[in-house]
Amino acid sequence: MRNPSLSPTASPPAPGAAADSRAAETIKVFVLAGFAAETSFLVLGLVLFPDHGPLLWRVVWTLGLCGVGMGAAVGALTFLVTGRLAPGSRPALLVTAVSAAALYSVCQTLCWSLDHNVGLNYWGSVDQPVLFLVKGYVAAVLGGIVGALQLHTAAGRALTRRVGVFR
């Protein structure tokens, strides 16, 4: 059987194709991590604070703006910070974890500020500010670590290959 990459009609990979693929994968990993965290925050918020604002706006805020928007921003900025590091290397793993955790923490602080100071109190930032902050910062650290492991370990890469969204 012929190797298609040696075929005279096969085109060479586009310059930067590996970097584009790695950037897209980094963004997808952190969108999924952000979406998972925000889904848990939505459920927790609806259980603990069921009468704190309209359901539609709470869903749009958590799943749309924060889950997808924050995750995409964290993924893109993390790739910009780590893009020149060798994938799978210890420095890439460490810098990815720290960068993503720091970026998620910035988002957490912004979210708390909006919920608390604008007067929305959708998520209990006025009623339970410590709970609001602690759960967000713990999720930020876990999201950074899990995302880094997903992107830079053999087990994480194997899982990524099995999940259809990464193809």
C-alpha positions as CSV (number, residue, x, y, z in Angstrom):
1,M,0.0,0.0,0.0
2,R,1.3,3.4,-0.9
3,N,2.0,6.1,1.6
4,P,-0.3,9.0,0.6
5,S,2.1,11.5,2.1
6,L,4.7,10.4,-0.6
7,S,2.2,10.7,-3.4
8,P,3.1,13.4,-6.0
9,T,-0.4,14.8,-5.8
10,A,-0.4,15.1,-2.0
11,S,0.1,18.6,-0.9
12,P,2.5,19.4,1.9
13,P,1.1,20.6,5.2
14,A,0.4,24.3,5.4
15,P,2.9,26.3,7.3
16,G,1.8,26.8,10.8
17,A,-0.8,23.9,10.5
18,A,0.6,22.2,13.7
19,A,0.5,25.5,15.6
20,D,-3.1,26.1,14.4
21,S,-4.2,22.6,15.4
22,R,-2.5,23.0,18.8
23,A,-4.1,26.4,19.4
24,A,-7.5,25.1,18.5
25,E,-7.0,22.1,20.8
26,T,-5.9,24.4,23.7
27,I,-9.0,26.5,23.2
28,K,-11.3,23.5,23.1
29,V,-9.8,22.0,26.2
30,F,-10.3,25.2,28.2
31,V,-13.8,25.9,26.8
32,L,-14.8,22.4,27.9
33,A,-13.2,23.0,31.3
34,G,-14.9,26.3,31.7
35,F,-18.3,25.0,30.5
36,A,-18.1,22.1,33.0
37,A,-17.2,24.4,35.9
38,E,-19.9,26.9,35.0
39,T,-22.5,24.1,34.6
40,S,-21.7,23.1,38.2
41,F,-21.9,26.7,39.3
42,L,-25.3,27.1,37.6
43,V,-26.7,24.0,39.4
44,L,-25.3,25.1,42.7
45,G,-26.6,28.6,42.3
46,L,-30.1,27.4,41.3
47,V,-30.2,25.1,44.4
48,L,-28.8,27.6,46.9
49,F,-30.2,30.8,45.5
50,P,-33.4,29.8,43.5
51,D,-35.0,33.3,43.6
52,H,-32.0,35.4,42.7
53,G,-32.8,36.6,39.2
54,P,-34.4,35.3,36.0
55,L,-33.4,31.8,34.9
56,L,-32.8,32.8,31.3
57,W,-30.2,35.5,32.2
58,R,-28.5,33.2,34.7
59,V,-28.2,30.5,32.0
60,V,-26.9,32.9,29.4
61,W,-24.4,34.4,31.9
62,T,-23.0,31.1,33.1
63,L,-23.1,28.9,30.1
64,G,-22.7,31.4,27.3
65,L,-20.7,34.3,28.5
66,C,-18.6,32.5,31.1
67,G,-18.6,28.9,30.0
68,V,-17.9,29.4,26.4
69,G,-16.5,33.0,26.3
70,M,-14.3,32.8,29.3
71,G,-13.1,29.3,28.3
72,A,-12.2,30.5,24.8
73,A,-10.4,33.5,26.2
74,V,-8.4,31.5,28.7
75,G,-7.5,28.9,26.0
76,A,-6.4,31.5,23.5
77,L,-4.3,33.5,26.0
78,T,-2.8,30.3,27.5
79,F,-1.8,29.2,24.0
80,L,-0.2,32.6,23.4
81,V,1.8,32.1,26.6
82,T,2.8,28.5,26.0
83,G,2.8,28.2,22.2
84,R,6.6,28.2,21.9
85,L,7.1,25.6,24.6
86,A,7.6,21.9,23.5
87,P,4.2,20.1,23.8
88,G,4.3,17.5,26.6
89,S,7.4,19.0,28.2
90,R,7.5,19.7,32.0
91,P,7.8,23.5,31.4
92,A,4.8,23.4,29.1
93,L,2.8,21.5,31.7
94,L,3.7,23.9,34.5
95,V,3.2,27.1,32.5
96,T,-0.1,25.9,31.1
97,A,-1.4,25.1,34.6
98,V,-0.3,28.3,36.1
99,S,-1.4,30.5,33.2
100,A,-4.8,29.0,32.9
101,A,-5.4,29.0,36.7
102,A,-4.4,32.7,36.8
103,L,-6.6,33.6,33.9
104,Y,-9.6,31.7,35.3
105,S,-9.0,33.5,38.6
106,V,-9.1,36.9,36.9
107,C,-12.5,35.8,35.4
108,Q,-13.7,34.7,38.8
109,T,-12.8,38.1,40.3
110,L,-14.5,39.9,37.5
111,C,-17.6,37.8,37.9
112,W,-17.7,38.4,41.6
113,S,-17.3,42.1,41.1
114,L,-20.1,42.2,38.6
115,D,-22.5,40.1,40.6
116,H,-21.7,41.9,43.9
117,N,-21.2,45.5,42.8
118,V,-23.7,45.9,40.0
119,G,-26.4,44.7,42.3
120,L,-27.4,41.5,40.4
121,N,-26.6,39.0,43.2
122,Y,-27.6,36.2,40.9
123,W,-25.1,33.8,42.4
124,G,-25.1,34.8,46.1
125,S,-22.1,37.2,46.1
126,V,-23.9,39.4,48.5
127,D,-25.4,36.6,50.7
128,Q,-22.4,34.2,50.7
129,P,-19.4,36.1,49.4
130,V,-16.8,33.7,50.8
131,L,-18.6,30.7,49.2
132,F,-18.8,32.5,45.9
133,L,-15.0,33.3,46.0
134,V,-13.7,30.0,47.3
135,K,-15.6,27.8,44.9
136,G,-14.5,30.0,42.0
137,Y,-10.8,30.0,42.9
138,V,-10.8,26.3,43.7
139,A,-12.3,25.7,40.2
140,A,-9.8,28.0,38.6
141,V,-6.9,26.1,40.0
142,L,-8.4,22.7,39.2
143,G,-9.3,23.9,35.7
144,G,-5.7,25.0,35.1
145,I,-4.3,21.7,36.3
146,V,-6.8,19.5,34.5
147,G,-6.3,21.4,31.3
148,A,-2.6,21.2,31.5
149,L,-2.7,17.5,32.2
150,Q,-5.1,17.0,29.3
151,L,-2.8,18.9,26.9
152,H,0.6,17.7,28.1
153,T,0.4,14.1,29.3
154,A,0.2,10.8,27.4
155,A,-3.1,9.9,29.2
156,G,-4.6,13.3,28.5
157,R,-3.6,13.1,24.8
158,A,-5.0,9.6,24.5
159,L,-8.4,10.9,25.9
160,T,-8.3,13.9,23.6
161,R,-7.9,11.5,20.6
162,R,-10.9,9.5,21.7
163,V,-13.2,12.5,22.2
164,G,-14.9,13.5,18.9
165,V,-14.8,17.3,19.5
166,F,-11.0,17.3,19.1
167,R,-11.0,15.8,15.6
